[in-house]
Amino acid sequence: MWDYTDKVKEFFKNPRNVGEIENADAVGEVGSIICGDALRLSLRIDKATGKILDAKFKTFGCASAIASSSALTEMIKGMTIEQASRVTNKDIADYLGGLPEEKMHCSVMGMEALEVAIANYHGAPLKKEMVGEEKIICKCFSVTDKKIIRAIKENNLRTVEEVTNYTKAGGGCGKCKPEIDKLLKEFWDKESTKKPMPPKETAKKGLTNLQRISLIQETIEREIRPQLKADGGDLELVDIDRNKVYVKFLGTCLGCPATGITLKALVESKLREFIDENIVVEEAK
């Protein structure tokens, strides 16, 4: 029996936005009924602002697939296409209060459907980070090497079991597990040869309070504000109390339903990356 959160149960029993938008501005379809999971996402988009006005889904899958798909549509309504393009499978899982590790592939399916829909809206094929021919590793679920490598990279996966949880690869007959293990070793061996980044602890050692505040302001100006302004939004640094940073959203970010995601996935993430992994960002009321 899976240990589902109350929010997962709610979105499964009472899914939001089920159906399909007629003459949709964008459609994203991923998975296959034959493989056990499939999702079709349709979007209505305001062409003048790029804002997602409506989102609906049809899915074939388990409780987690239905809950993840429903949560995704709730999350992205009101976002611009640019904001929606930054939604990750982790954001979907977090929105639901978490998913069992064995069901994380459902949140990945939602993220992939959104990516396909956005590419469809732009009239372009989905961009892929890796080039070359894709090779099907898991024949049971038609999972390619590129999908596995991407999941490893984006979710810091270290074991074959984790890869199965996020992609379903290896969850059928299991014959592909040695190949998955090989991909894991190749990826992490390659990563280990890269020049290591200085630990965050080193960066913050010896900083005075004024230096710390200055570094936070510089990071906001360099890494965060340009992304917000690209969508007509902005950010004001209100206060800093030890590891807590208080900010206020401005412009189109003010009152946006995606504010909570932006706060953690962009603002807090960047400050932790460049300054201190213990930083917590909160919205000033």
C-alpha positions as CSV (number, residue, x, y, z in Angstrom):
1,M,0.0,0.0,0.0
2,W,1.5,3.3,-1.1
3,D,1.8,6.0,1.6
4,Y,0.0,8.9,-0.1
5,T,-0.3,12.4,1.3
6,D,-3.8,13.8,1.9
7,K,-3.3,16.2,-1.0
8,V,-2.5,13.3,-3.4
9,K,-5.6,11.5,-2.2
10,E,-7.7,14.7,-2.7
11,F,-6.4,15.3,-6.2
12,F,-7.0,11.7,-7.1
13,K,-10.5,11.4,-5.7
14,N,-11.6,14.9,-6.9
15,P,-9.3,15.7,-9.9
16,R,-9.4,19.3,-11.2
17,N,-9.5,20.2,-14.9
18,V,-10.3,16.8,-16.4
19,G,-11.0,16.9,-20.1
20,E,-9.7,18.5,-23.2
21,I,-9.8,22.1,-24.4
22,E,-11.5,22.4,-27.8
23,N,-9.2,24.1,-30.4
24,A,-6.4,24.3,-27.8
25,D,-3.5,26.7,-28.4
26,A,-1.1,24.0,-27.3
27,V,-1.2,20.3,-26.8
28,G,1.3,18.0,-25.2
29,E,1.0,14.2,-25.3
30,V,3.4,11.8,-23.7
31,G,3.6,8.1,-22.7
32,S,1.6,5.2,-24.1
33,I,-1.4,3.2,-22.9
34,I,0.5,0.1,-24.0
35,C,3.3,1.0,-21.6
36,G,0.9,1.7,-18.7
37,D,0.9,5.5,-18.5
38,A,-0.2,8.2,-20.9
39,L,-1.0,11.9,-20.5
40,R,-2.6,14.5,-22.9
41,L,-2.3,18.1,-21.8
42,S,-4.2,20.9,-23.6
43,L,-3.7,24.7,-22.9
44,R,-5.6,27.9,-23.7
45,I,-3.1,30.7,-23.9
46,D,-3.5,34.5,-24.2
47,K,-1.4,35.3,-27.2
48,A,-0.9,38.9,-26.2
49,T,0.5,38.2,-22.7
50,G,1.6,34.6,-23.1
51,K,-0.4,33.8,-20.0
52,I,-2.0,30.3,-19.6
53,L,-5.7,31.0,-19.2
54,D,-6.8,27.3,-18.9
55,A,-5.3,23.9,-18.7
56,K,-7.0,20.5,-18.9
57,F,-5.8,16.9,-19.0
58,K,-6.7,13.4,-19.9
59,T,-4.6,10.6,-18.4
60,F,-4.4,6.8,-18.3
61,G,-2.5,5.7,-15.2
62,C,-2.5,5.2,-11.4
63,A,-3.6,7.5,-8.6
64,S,-0.3,9.3,-8.7
65,A,-0.6,9.9,-12.4
66,I,-4.1,11.4,-12.0
67,A,-3.1,13.5,-9.0
68,S,0.1,14.7,-10.6
69,S,-1.7,15.7,-13.9
70,S,-4.4,17.5,-12.0
71,A,-1.9,19.3,-9.8
72,L,0.1,20.4,-12.8
73,T,-3.0,22.0,-14.4
74,E,-3.8,23.9,-11.2
75,M,-0.1,25.1,-10.8
76,I,0.3,26.5,-14.3
77,K,-3.0,28.3,-14.8
78,G,-2.2,32.0,-14.5
79,M,1.5,31.5,-15.3
80,T,3.1,32.8,-18.4
81,I,4.6,30.3,-20.8
82,E,8.1,31.4,-19.7
83,Q,7.2,30.8,-16.0
84,A,5.6,27.4,-16.9
85,S,8.7,26.3,-18.7
86,R,10.6,26.4,-15.4
87,V,8.2,24.0,-13.6
88,T,10.0,20.7,-12.8
89,N,8.8,17.3,-11.7
90,K,10.0,18.2,-8.2
91,D,7.7,21.2,-8.1
92,I,4.8,19.0,-9.0
93,A,5.7,16.5,-6.3
94,D,6.2,19.3,-3.7
95,Y,2.8,20.8,-4.6
96,L,1.2,17.5,-3.7
97,G,3.2,17.3,-0.4
98,G,5.4,14.6,-1.8
99,L,5.0,11.4,-3.8
100,P,6.3,7.8,-3.0
101,E,9.7,7.4,-4.5
102,E,8.2,4.5,-6.6
103,K,5.7,6.9,-8.1
104,M,8.0,9.9,-9.0
105,H,7.8,8.9,-12.7
106,C,4.2,10.3,-12.6
107,S,5.5,13.8,-11.9
108,V,8.1,13.4,-14.6
109,M,5.4,12.5,-17.1
110,G,3.6,15.7,-16.2
111,M,6.7,17.8,-16.7
112,E,7.4,16.2,-20.0
113,A,3.8,16.8,-21.2
114,L,4.2,20.5,-20.3
115,E,7.5,20.7,-22.2
116,V,5.9,19.1,-25.3
117,A,2.9,21.5,-25.1
118,I,5.1,24.6,-24.8
119,A,7.2,23.4,-27.8
120,N,4.0,22.8,-29.7
121,Y,2.8,26.3,-28.9
122,H,6.0,27.8,-30.3
123,G,5.7,25.6,-33.4
124,A,9.0,24.0,-32.7
125,P,10.2,20.5,-31.9
126,L,11.1,19.9,-28.3
127,K,14.6,20.9,-27.6
128,K,16.9,18.3,-26.2
129,E,20.1,18.8,-24.2
130,M,21.8,15.8,-25.8
131,V,22.3,15.1,-29.5
132,G,22.6,12.0,-31.5
133,E,20.3,9.0,-31.9
134,E,18.3,7.8,-29.0
135,K,18.6,4.2,-28.0
136,I,15.7,2.4,-26.3
137,I,17.1,0.9,-23.1
138,C,13.9,-0.4,-21.5
139,K,11.8,-2.2,-24.2
140,C,8.9,-2.9,-21.7
141,F,8.2,0.9,-21.3
142,S,10.0,2.3,-24.3
143,V,12.4,4.4,-22.2
144,T,15.4,5.8,-24.0
145,D,19.0,6.4,-22.9
146,K,18.4,10.2,-23.1
147,K,15.4,10.1,-20.8
148,I,17.3,8.0,-18.3
149,I,20.4,10.3,-18.4
150,R,18.2,13.4,-18.0
151,A,16.5,11.9,-15.0
152,I,19.8,11.0,-13.5
153,K,21.1,14.5,-14.0
154,E,18.1,16.5,-12.9
155,N,17.2,14.4,-9.8
156,N,20.7,13.3,-8.7
157,L,19.8,9.6,-9.1
158,R,22.5,7.1,-7.9
159,T,20.9,3.6,-8.1
160,V,19.0,1.5,-10.7
161,E,16.1,1.4,-8.3
162,E,15.9,5.2,-8.2
163,V,16.0,5.3,-12.1
164,T,13.1,2.9,-12.1
165,N,11.2,5.1,-9.7
166,Y,11.6,8.2,-11.9
167,T,11.3,6.7,-15.4
168,K,9.8,3.1,-15.0
169,A,12.9,1.8,-16.9
170,G,13.7,-1.6,-15.4
171,G,10.3,-2.0,-13.9
172,G,9.2,-4.7,-16.3
173,C,11.2,-7.8,-17.1
174,G,14.3,-6.2,-15.6
175,K,16.6,-7.3,-18.4
176,C,17.7,-3.7,-19.0
177,K,19.0,-3.1,-15.5
178,P,22.6,-3.8,-16.4
179,E,22.4,-1.2,-19.1
180,I,20.8,1.3,-16.7
181,D,23.6,0.6,-14.2
182,K,26.2,1.2,-17.0
183,L,24.5,4.6,-17.8
184,L,24.7,5.6,-14.1
185,K,28.4,4.7,-13.9
186,E,29.3,6.5,-17.1
187,F,27.4,9.6,-16.1
188,W,28.8,9.9,-12.6
189,D,32.3,9.0,-13.7
190,K,32.1,11.8,-16.3
191,E,30.8,14.2,-13.6
192,S,33.6,13.3,-11.2
193,T,36.2,14.4,-13.8
194,K,34.8,17.9,-14.0
195,K,36.5,20.6,-12.1
196,P,35.0,20.7,-8.6
197,M,33.2,23.8,-7.5
198,P,34.3,25.3,-4.2
199,P,32.1,24.2,-1.3
200,K,29.5,26.7,-0.2
201,E,30.9,26.7,3.3
202,T,34.2,28.1,2.0
203,A,32.4,30.9,0.2
204,K,30.7,32.2,3.4
205,K,33.6,31.8,5.8
206,G,34.8,35.1,7.1
207,L,31.9,37.1,5.7
208,T,30.8,40.1,7.8
209,N,27.1,40.9,8.0
210,L,27.6,43.7,5.5
211,Q,29.4,41.5,3.1
212,R,26.7,38.8,3.4
213,I,24.0,41.4,2.7
214,S,26.0,42.7,-0.3
215,L,26.4,39.2,-1.7
216,I,22.6,38.5,-1.4
217,Q,21.9,41.8,-3.2
218,E,24.4,41.1,-5.9
219,T,22.9,37.6,-6.5
220,I,19.4,39.0,-6.7
221,E,20.5,41.6,-9.2
222,R,22.5,39.1,-11.3
223,E,20.7,35.8,-11.1
224,I,17.1,36.5,-10.1
225,R,15.8,39.9,-11.1
226,P,16.5,39.6,-14.9
227,Q,14.4,36.4,-15.0
228,L,11.5,38.1,-13.2
229,K,11.7,41.2,-15.3
230,A,11.5,39.1,-18.5
231,D,7.9,38.3,-17.5
232,G,7.1,41.8,-16.3
233,G,7.7,41.1,-12.6
234,D,10.2,42.3,-10.0
235,L,11.5,41.7,-6.5
236,E,12.3,43.8,-3.5
237,L,14.7,42.8,-0.8
238,V,12.8,43.7,2.4
239,D,14.9,42.2,5.3
240,I,17.6,39.7,6.3
241,D,17.6,37.9,9.6
242,R,20.5,35.5,9.9
243,N,19.6,32.7,7.4
244,K,16.1,34.1,6.7
245,V,15.7,36.4,3.7
246,Y,12.4,38.3,3.3
247,V,11.4,39.5,-0.1
248,K,8.4,41.3,-1.7
249,F,7.2,40.5,-5.3
250,L,6.3,43.4,-7.6
251,G,4.8,43.9,-11.0
252,T,3.1,40.8,-12.6
253,C,4.6,38.6,-9.8
254,L,2.3,40.4,-7.3
255,G,-0.7,38.1,-6.7
256,C,0.5,35.5,-9.3
257,P,-0.6,32.0,-8.4
258,A,2.9,30.8,-9.2
259,T,4.5,33.0,-6.5
260,G,5.1,30.1,-4.1
261,I,7.0,28.1,-6.8
262,T,9.0,31.2,-7.9
263,L,9.9,31.9,-4.3
264,K,11.5,28.4,-3.7
265,A,12.5,27.2,-7.2
266,L,14.1,30.5,-8.3
267,V,14.8,32.9,-5.4
268,E,15.7,30.5,-2.6
269,S,17.4,28.1,-5.0
270,K,19.7,30.8,-6.4
271,L,20.6,32.2,-3.0
272,R,21.4,28.7,-1.7
273,E,23.5,28.0,-4.8
274,F,25.6,31.1,-4.7
275,I,25.7,32.0,-1.0
276,D,24.5,29.5,1.7
277,E,22.6,26.2,1.4
278,N,20.9,27.0,4.7
279,I,19.2,30.2,3.5
280,V,15.4,30.2,3.7
281,V,13.4,32.8,1.7
282,E,10.0,34.0,2.8
283,E,7.6,36.4,1.3
284,A,7.1,39.6,3.4
285,K,3.5,40.2,4.3
